[in-house]
């Protein structure tokens, strides 16, 4: 049985937020929380029990730009996949989105199959980073024994 993955969807459009929750929750191993604003997302991410495996982040939010939140999260050391969702289709928009630290950039309207494939493509990178950290910790523990 797959390990459950916790996804935070940050989207101000209520219809899209419900759609993303329905689609992601239909996947057996995905658990979803939502936020409609940057402030709500920061509150969820800052809670002591926050353990998200990925973030789907809209760019145009009522209280700010998703790119700024992405940049701040990266500066704080958050290394989980962040997939930007936006209606901005220009080449420079995409480059700016990736330059702020996003793992991927999806243009709305996004095809659900594409969203799922691209989200799942990011999760193995998270597994590899966790395995590397565990391997390093184990190595240090082994070194300490000798």
Backbone as CSV, one residue per row, in Angstrom:
resi,resn,N_x,N_y,N_z,CA_x,CA_y,CA_z,C_x,C_y,C_z
1,UNK,0.844,-1.184,0.000,0.000,0.000,0.000,0.886,1.243,0.000
2,UNK,0.605,2.213,-0.881,1.434,3.415,-0.975,1.360,4.255,0.306
3,UNK,2.430,4.982,0.555,2.469,5.902,1.693,1.588,7.103,1.364
4,UNK,0.697,7.503,2.282,-0.136,8.686,2.020,0.719,9.943,1.861
5,UNK,0.373,10.761,0.894,1.069,12.020,0.616,0.120,13.166,0.948
6,UNK,0.633,14.158,1.654,-0.159,15.324,2.027,0.149,16.469,1.072
7,UNK,-0.893,16.953,0.420,-0.760,18.009,-0.574,-1.500,19.242,-0.074
8,UNK,-0.858,20.400,-0.175,-1.518,21.661,0.138,-1.854,22.352,-1.171
9,UNK,-3.142,22.637,-1.374,-3.605,23.362,-2.556,-3.892,24.794,-2.124
10,UNK,-3.191,25.753,-2.735,-3.396,27.170,-2.439,-3.991,27.796,-3.694
11,UNK,-5.291,28.015,-3.662,-6.050,28.480,-4.831,-7.220,29.324,-4.338
12,UNK,-7.350,30.551,-4.848,-8.420,31.424,-4.382,-9.756,31.171,-5.075
13,UNK,-9.744,30.571,-6.240,-10.985,30.279,-6.952,-11.646,29.054,-6.314
14,UNK,-12.795,29.275,-5.677,-13.460,28.204,-4.916,-13.803,27.006,-5.797
15,UNK,-14.244,27.248,-7.021,-14.596,26.130,-7.914,-13.367,25.283,-8.242
16,UNK,-12.264,25.944,-8.549,-11.035,25.194,-8.844,-10.521,24.473,-7.604
17,UNK,-10.622,25.127,-6.455,-10.166,24.500,-5.213,-10.933,23.204,-4.961
18,UNK,-12.253,23.244,-5.133,-13.082,22.046,-4.947,-12.714,20.986,-5.986
19,UNK,-12.508,21.399,-7.224,-12.123,20.459,-8.275,-10.804,19.775,-7.931
20,UNK,-9.798,20.548,-7.518,-8.502,19.965,-7.163,-8.634,19.002,-5.987
21,UNK,-9.426,19.384,-5.000,-9.637,18.495,-3.844,-10.289,17.195,-4.295
22,UNK,-11.332,17.291,-5.112,-12.029,16.089,-5.582,-11.097,15.174,-6.371
23,UNK,-10.338,15.761,-7.290,-9.449,14.968,-8.148,-8.320,14.343,-7.332
24,UNK,-7.678,15.138,-6.502,-6.546,14.621,-5.733,-7.000,13.623,-4.670
25,UNK,-8.126,13.887,-4.039,-8.637,12.979,-3.006,-9.086,11.646,-3.592
26,UNK,-9.430,11.634,-4.872,-9.831,10.382,-5.520,-8.645,9.429,-5.665
27,UNK,-7.437,9.988,-5.629,-6.233,9.161,-5.647,-6.089,8.570,-4.246
28,UNK,-5.930,7.279,-4.143,-5.931,6.608,-2.835,-4.869,7.119,-1.875
29,UNK,-3.750,7.573,-2.402,-2.644,7.921,-1.522,-2.422,9.421,-1.343
30,UNK,-3.379,10.244,-1.764,-3.219,11.685,-1.624,-4.234,12.248,-0.638
31,UNK,-3.739,12.994,0.339,-4.570,13.685,1.315,-4.409,15.178,1.044
32,UNK,-5.498,15.929,1.080,-5.462,17.311,0.618,-5.960,18.282,1.676
33,UNK,-5.202,19.365,1.866,-5.638,20.533,2.614,-5.683,21.698,1.642
34,UNK,-6.486,22.707,1.967,-6.594,23.848,1.063,-6.447,25.170,1.803
35,UNK,-6.038,26.166,1.030,-5.964,27.544,1.497,-6.391,28.427,0.328
36,UNK,-7.081,29.525,0.636,-7.523,30.446,-0.404,-6.641,31.685,-0.493
37,UNK,-5.762,31.864,0.487,-4.896,33.040,0.531,-3.495,32.636,0.990
38,UNK,-2.563,33.560,0.817,-1.203,33.333,1.306,-1.218,33.226,2.828
39,UNK,-2.004,34.072,3.473,-2.073,34.043,4.940,-2.556,32.682,5.441
40,UNK,-3.580,32.130,4.799,-4.074,30.806,5.198,-3.012,29.737,4.956
41,UNK,-2.314,29.828,3.826,-1.261,28.856,3.514,-0.141,28.934,4.549
42,UNK,0.272,30.148,4.894,1.339,30.303,5.883,0.915,29.747,7.238
43,UNK,-0.355,29.947,7.601,-0.848,29.410,8.875,-0.789,27.878,8.860
44,UNK,-1.215,27.266,7.761,-1.171,25.801,7.667,0.269,25.293,7.672
45,UNK,1.123,25.952,6.911,2.523,25.517,6.828,3.270,25.747,8.141
46,UNK,2.822,26.724,8.912,3.485,27.034,10.164,2.981,26.262,11.360
47,UNK,1.926,25.487,11.170,1.398,24.731,12.309,2.373,23.625,12.698
48,UNK,2.417,23.298,13.988,3.384,22.302,14.458,3.241,20.926,13.815
49,UNK,2.042,20.576,13.390,1.830,19.254,12.801,1.837,19.277,11.272
50,UNK,2.285,20.378,10.672,2.345,20.479,9.211,3.398,19.522,8.666
51,UNK,2.990,18.688,7.725,3.910,17.729,7.101,3.473,17.517,5.655
52,UNK,3.615,18.553,4.856,3.185,18.457,3.466,4.286,17.875,2.598
53,UNK,3.852,17.110,1.588,4.777,16.498,0.644,4.892,17.298,-0.642
54,UNK,3.922,18.184,-0.899,3.954,19.033,-2.086,2.929,20.142,-1.918
55,UNK,3.140,21.216,-2.687,2.216,22.351,-2.690,1.836,22.659,-4.125
56,UNK,0.532,22.800,-4.369,0.030,23.351,-5.631,-0.304,24.793,-5.317
57,UNK,0.355,25.738,-5.963,0.284,27.142,-5.589,-0.133,28.018,-6.756
58,UNK,-1.276,28.677,-6.593,-1.744,29.655,-7.578,-0.869,30.900,-7.476
59,UNK,-0.673,31.592,-8.589,0.128,32.815,-8.551,-0.680,34.015,-8.098
60,UNK,-1.874,34.185,-8.667,-2.676,35.364,-8.371,-3.600,35.132,-7.199
61,UNK,-3.143,35.510,-6.015,-3.941,35.321,-4.808,-4.379,36.688,-4.279
62,UNK,-5.490,36.748,-3.534,-6.018,38.042,-3.100,-5.051,38.853,-2.231
63,UNK,-4.186,38.189,-1.498,-3.288,38.909,-0.596,-1.824,38.872,-1.036
64,UNK,-1.580,38.551,-2.299,-0.206,38.597,-2.789,0.048,37.677,-3.956
65,UNK,1.303,37.630,-4.342,1.753,36.841,-5.486,2.317,35.515,-4.997
66,UNK,1.843,34.419,-5.569,2.326,33.097,-5.196,3.829,32.934,-5.382
67,UNK,4.403,33.655,-6.337,5.862,33.586,-6.539,6.610,34.082,-5.305
68,UNK,6.062,35.131,-4.674,6.705,35.652,-3.463,6.653,34.622,-2.343
69,UNK,5.506,33.954,-2.196,5.400,32.909,-1.179,6.384,31.775,-1.485
70,UNK,6.451,31.365,-2.728,7.369,30.295,-3.134,8.804,30.676,-2.787
71,UNK,9.188,31.890,-3.141,10.545,32.368,-2.863,10.823,32.359,-1.353
72,UNK,9.863,32.830,-0.558,10.030,32.864,0.904,10.161,31.451,1.476
73,UNK,9.346,30.530,0.975,9.423,29.151,1.462,10.784,28.533,1.151
74,UNK,11.308,28.797,-0.023,12.632,28.279,-0.386,13.720,28.913,0.481
75,UNK,13.584,30.220,0.757,14.574,30.892,1.591,14.553,30.352,3.021
76,UNK,13.392,29.863,3.461,13.279,29.261,4.797,13.764,27.812,4.812
77,UNK,14.145,27.295,3.641,14.687,25.943,3.574,13.687,24.860,3.222
78,UNK,12.470,25.218,2.869,11.474,24.211,2.487,11.868,23.604,1.146
79,UNK,12.010,22.293,1.101,12.505,21.609,-0.099,11.477,20.721,-0.781
80,UNK,10.246,20.746,-0.334,9.226,19.921,-0.980,8.874,20.498,-2.344
81,UNK,8.316,19.687,-3.242,7.915,20.206,-4.550,6.835,21.273,-4.428
82,UNK,7.029,22.359,-5.190,6.036,23.418,-5.297,5.703,23.558,-6.773
83,UNK,4.449,23.275,-7.113,3.988,23.377,-8.497,3.124,24.619,-8.611
84,UNK,3.539,25.553,-9.468,2.789,26.776,-9.662,1.662,26.555,-10.655
85,UNK,0.500,27.134,-10.344,-0.667,27.088,-11.215,-1.009,28.515,-11.605
86,UNK,-1.128,28.782,-12.897,-1.373,30.156,-13.317,-2.006,30.233,-14.691
87,UNK,-2.632,31.353,-14.937,-3.161,31.636,-16.263,-2.153,32.376,-17.120
88,UNK,-1.031,32.785,-16.530,0.003,33.521,-17.258,0.745,32.576,-18.195
89,UNK,0.641,32.853,-19.493,1.164,31.916,-20.490,2.460,32.364,-21.156
90,UNK,2.934,33.544,-20.834,4.128,34.062,-21.487,5.387,33.322,-21.076
91,UNK,6.367,33.327,-21.973,7.648,32.670,-21.706,8.326,33.266,-20.473
92,UNK,8.305,34.600,-20.362,8.945,35.245,-19.212,8.200,34.904,-17.918
93,UNK,6.872,34.770,-17.985,6.099,34.366,-16.810,6.561,33.002,-16.311
94,UNK,6.726,32.079,-17.243,7.177,30.728,-16.880,8.577,30.763,-16.292
95,UNK,9.468,31.520,-16.916,10.836,31.619,-16.410,10.872,32.251,-15.023
96,UNK,10.070,33.313,-14.814,10.000,33.951,-13.496,9.459,32.982,-12.454
97,UNK,8.471,32.184,-12.852,7.887,31.211,-11.937,8.895,30.164,-11.510
98,UNK,9.655,29.660,-12.448,10.663,28.649,-12.119,11.843,29.271,-11.377
99,UNK,12.148,30.521,-11.698,13.270,31.209,-11.060,13.009,31.497,-9.576
100,UNK,11.752,31.566,-9.180,11.447,31.840,-7.768,11.593,30.583,-6.910
101,UNK,11.887,29.458,-7.538,12.107,28.235,-6.786,11.073,27.158,-7.009
102,UNK,10.151,27.385,-7.920,9.116,26.386,-8.192,9.718,25.146,-8.836
103,UNK,9.130,24.014,-8.528,9.563,22.744,-9.110,8.969,22.533,-10.493
104,UNK,7.792,23.117,-10.723,7.115,22.979,-12.016,6.153,24.141,-12.177
105,UNK,5.681,24.348,-13.406,4.834,25.483,-13.765,3.728,24.962,-14.671
106,UNK,2.497,25.034,-14.194,1.352,24.538,-14.969,0.443,25.695,-15.348
107,UNK,0.006,25.698,-16.597,-0.832,26.778,-17.098,-2.298,26.364,-17.051
108,UNK,-3.125,27.235,-16.471,-4.567,27.012,-16.422,-5.160,27.417,-17.766
109,UNK,-6.177,26.754,-18.226,-6.777,25.587,-17.585,-5.863,24.375,-17.734
110,UNK,-5.636,23.708,-16.625,-4.737,22.567,-16.619,-5.540,21.286,-16.832
111,UNK,-4.996,20.406,-17.645,-5.634,19.102,-17.827,-5.329,18.261,-16.597
112,UNK,-6.338,17.635,-16.049,-6.214,16.888,-14.803,-5.154,15.790,-14.914
113,UNK,-5.133,15.094,-16.034,-4.136,14.031,-16.221,-2.725,14.610,-16.158
114,UNK,-2.515,15.777,-16.765,-1.207,16.425,-16.721,-0.842,16.816,-15.294
115,UNK,-1.795,17.361,-14.573,-1.552,17.754,-13.188,-1.104,16.550,-12.355
116,UNK,-1.824,15.450,-12.469,-1.490,14.257,-11.686,-0.124,13.695,-12.064
117,UNK,0.156,13.631,-13.353,1.442,13.085,-13.807,2.587,13.971,-13.324
118,UNK,2.421,15.270,-13.441,3.506,16.167,-13.054,3.687,16.216,-11.538
119,UNK,2.593,16.109,-10.806,2.701,16.038,-9.350,3.425,14.764,-8.939
120,UNK,3.009,13.643,-9.499,3.642,12.368,-9.152,5.111,12.328,-9.579
121,UNK,5.444,13.012,-10.653,6.846,13.055,-11.097,7.721,13.774,-10.075
122,UNK,7.157,14.695,-9.317,7.919,15.428,-8.311,8.094,14.634,-7.021
123,UNK,7.168,13.754,-6.703,7.218,13.040,-5.427,8.397,12.074,-5.302
124,UNK,8.846,11.375,-6.353,10.027,10.527,-6.201,11.276,11.324,-5.820
125,UNK,11.384,12.574,-6.273,12.528,13.402,-5.899,12.521,13.634,-4.397
126,UNK,11.341,13.787,-3.834,11.213,13.935,-2.388,11.658,12.649,-1.695
127,UNK,11.256,11.494,-2.227,11.680,10.208,-1.669,13.194,10.066,-1.704
128,UNK,13.812,10.459,-2.812,15.259,10.345,-2.956,15.979,11.236,-1.952
129,UNK,15.469,12.452,-1.739,16.093,13.358,-0.778,15.976,12.807,0.635
130,UNK,14.830,12.238,0.969,14.642,11.657,2.305,15.557,10.448,2.490
131,UNK,15.684,9.624,1.457,16.561,8.452,1.549,18.017,8.878,1.714
132,UNK,18.418,9.920,1.003,19.792,10.416,1.127,20.049,10.939,2.533
133,UNK,19.071,11.671,3.092,19.222,12.192,4.456,19.313,11.045,5.450
134,UNK,18.494,10.022,5.274,18.521,8.867,6.167,19.860,8.143,6.046
135,UNK,20.343,7.985,4.823,21.624,7.316,4.595,22.752,8.088,5.274
136,UNK,22.739,9.407,5.170,23.763,10.238,5.802,23.691,10.111,7.314
137,UNK,22.479,10.129,7.867,22.304,9.987,9.310,22.803,8.629,9.772
138,UNK,22.459,7.582,9.035,22.904,6.229,9.381,24.421,6.140,9.334
139,UNK,25.015,6.735,8.321,26.460,6.718,8.172,27.115,7.396,9.366
140,UNK,26.572,8.553,9.800,27.118,9.266,10.951,26.973,8.430,12.226
141,UNK,25.864,7.743,12.351,25.672,6.888,13.512,26.660,5.723,13.504
142,UNK,26.888,5.143,12.322,27.861,4.054,12.212,29.266,4.546,12.539
143,UNK,29.618,5.744,12.066,30.926,6.313,12.337,31.115,6.550,13.832
144,UNK,30.044,6.959,14.508,30.122,7.254,15.939,30.352,5.970,16.734
145,UNK,29.885,4.842,16.245,30.062,3.557,16.954,31.493,3.064,16.890
146,UNK,32.227,3.428,15.832,33.582,2.903,15.627,34.618,3.759,16.256
